Every structure is written in C-alpha cells, then in structure tokens.
Amino acid sequence: MAERHEELRKLISGEVYQHEPMQRHTSWRIGGPADMFVIPRDEEDLRRALHYARRNGTPVYVVGNGTNLLVSDKGIRGMVVKIGPGLSNLEVCSGTITAGAGVSLPRLAGVAWQHGLSGFEFLAGIPGTVGGALVMNAGANGCSIGERVEKITGLDFAGNSVSLDKEELEFAYRRSCLARRGIIVTGVMLSGIPGDRDKIKERMDYYLERRRQTQPLDLPNAGSVFKNPPGDSAGRLIELTGCKEMRVGAVQVSSRHANFFVNLGGGTASDVLALIEKVRQMVEEKCGVRLELEVQKLGEF
C-alpha cells in the first residue's frame, strides 16, 4: 500500500494521505481510517486519481464536507476522494451561477444575495458542499437545491466527462440519479430569481436564526438522521415516542431537535447505529411508521 501511495503522489498535484482518520472529515467526528485519502487540486487531478484506481482495482468513494455521513469505526478499504477547495470556482453571469462541486452552500447563498439573486436563501445555514447537496438534493424550509439546477458536469468512475441537463437528473425528495448512475459532480449551472437584496438578506437571517434556535449547533452532528415521512416530521414522531435525550454510549438524541443525534465526545459509529435502531423500532411500534435513513453509511459495517 505504501508503494501505491507514493505512486499516486507522483501522478497528481493534490494531497494524498495513507490511513487517514475519517473522523477528521465528518461533522459527527466519527470514523476509522481510509486506506488512501485524496484531495484533488482540480478536475484533471480527479481524473488521474480515478484512472489510477481503475488500473489498480481500487474501490473509490467520494465525499464532500462529510456533513451527512456515518463512517464505520473500521474505516474504509480503498480510496476516498474529498471534493474540496480545488473545485470551488464560482461565477455569476446574467442570473446564472456556475459553481464547482467544492463550493460551500453558505458561500453560494452569500454570493447569490450579493448579486440580487433569490432562491438560495435556504442554503445559508447548511454546512455542506454543492456536490454533496446535489447528490442528495439537499434542502430545508420547503426548498431544495434541485429546483435551481440547469445542468451538471462531472466524471464517471472511469474518468470520462459527463454532462446532464436538469430533466435527466431525476430530482426527488432527498435523492437524485447521480449516485445510482455513478457520476461524480464537478460543477453545476444554477438559475437564480432576480430579487431585492434587502429582502433576500432578511430571509437568510430568518433561516439562520431559526436554525440557531432549533438545532444543536454546539455539538458534533450530521443533520437530520431520518428522512421526513410523507406529510409528517421524523423529529415529531421521535419526540412523540419519548426518544428525546435517549443515549447509547456517547451518542444522544438531541434535546433541541429529536431528529439530530449528537456526539457528546468519543462517540462511535456503533453507538450511532445502535441508537438509530432503538429509535426506529420505538417509532415503528408506537406510530406504525418505518423511518428511512437520510444519513449515508460508508465503510465496513
């Protein structure tokens, strides 16, 4: 593995690490080591890393900010590619925003506001990146990023260039076709709605304050653990069944928002999974609803 690590370092200009602890790259601060961890400097770096992995039969997993991710305590066998600053270009032209997959969602919302473009206010408090948000069609306050997409560009896992228009992306509640089709997003074109800057800022401030009031931002978490069932709220059901503040090990159902599980310090993926199953079972028994995971699992479970 050490030899392969050095070989890849010679092929790309980005960063390459061996046995990188994934707890450094997830908002839950949980996760064992990745065999190989790569941060490409640009799209060509990403392509070379994919070609290298394909030649060597190395599995590839792509992450962004790790804000919706549960990584196994055993870690990840293969190559983890983190889409970050190397793919963070951002341009605005005639009501259209072109953004790299590594752009943070708060930065995207801020630039849209500066240019008098509405439709992105809900992103101001979501701590993820554009690429990850597109894969899961991230949203809040009744809005989702897929509503603003015109087209995406990316690579498949063989390193071939891909371009898809919005009609081909199959956006739905917290999902798109991207993961299923094996597409790594590198960039996106988004359409804004011309609006009054002061009103846009008011809405952004409202969403940010609401987030501060209702979510446990002071402790490591991964956002909503479960998807909302049709016409209902996962948080409401969890609270209704008395699961608020339920705890397994160092992971606890938040007292502030029942659909957020917080790491009190030293929490593990095993703790999270055990708590997920306890909460899910109680909600199903008392409410007749089987909650579906929103967080993504990655690694050896």
Secondary structure, 3 states (H helix, E strand, C coil): CHHHHHHHHHHCCCEEEEEEEHHHHCCCCCCCEEEEEEECCCHHHHHHHHHHHHHHCCCEEEECCCCCEEECCCCEEEEEEECCHHHCCEEEECCEEEEECCCEHHHHHHHHHHCCEECCHHHHHCCCEHHHHHHCCCEECCEEHHHHEEEEEEEECCCCEEEEEHHHCCCECCECCCCCCCEEEEEEEEECEECCHHHHHHHHHHHHHHHHHHCCCCCCCCCCCECCCCCCCHHHHHHHCCCCCCEECCEEECCCCCCCEEECCCCCHHHHHHHHHHHHHHHHHHHCCCCCECCEEECCC
